[in-house]
């Protein structure tokens, strides 16, 4: 079993990194990710990054599917519901 230090990056950190890279490099990675997922970058930044809203299952699946294997659907369910694995 993976130790705590081996866990994947959390969703908020992933979105923050995409946003920071876009600002630093003039790219639009966050907007492209959001579009692939069927939502907007502003929705992800304002509602999902800080868990103000829990996305519907279809959106959560899309967020996982387009994350470049950074997250599984189950990873995101645990993160959005703030569940820790013992």
LINTA-V645823 format. One record per backbone hydrogen bond with DSSP energy under -0.5 kcal/mol. NH is the residue of the N-H (numbers start at 1). CO is the residue of the C=O. If there is no record, write none. Layout:
((NH | CO) (NH | CO))
//
This chain:
((6 | 3) (7 | 4) (14 | 10) (15 | 11) (16 | 12) (17 | 13) (18 | 14) (19 | 15) (20 | 16) (21 | 17) (22 | 18) (23 | 19) (24 | 20) (25 | 21) (26 | 22) (27 | 22) (32 | 28) (33 | 29) (34 | 30) (35 | 31) (36 | 32) (37 | 33) (38 | 34) (38 | 35) (39 | 34) (44 | 40) (45 | 41) (46 | 42) (47 | 43) (48 | 43) (48 | 44) (49 | 44) (51 | 48) (52 | 47) (53 | 47) (55 | 53) (59 | 56) (60 | 56) (61 | 57) (62 | 58) (63 | 59) (64 | 60) (65 | 61) (66 | 62) (67 | 64) (70 | 67) (76 | 72) (77 | 73) (78 | 74) (79 | 75) (80 | 76) (81 | 77) (82 | 79) (83 | 78) (86 | 84))
//
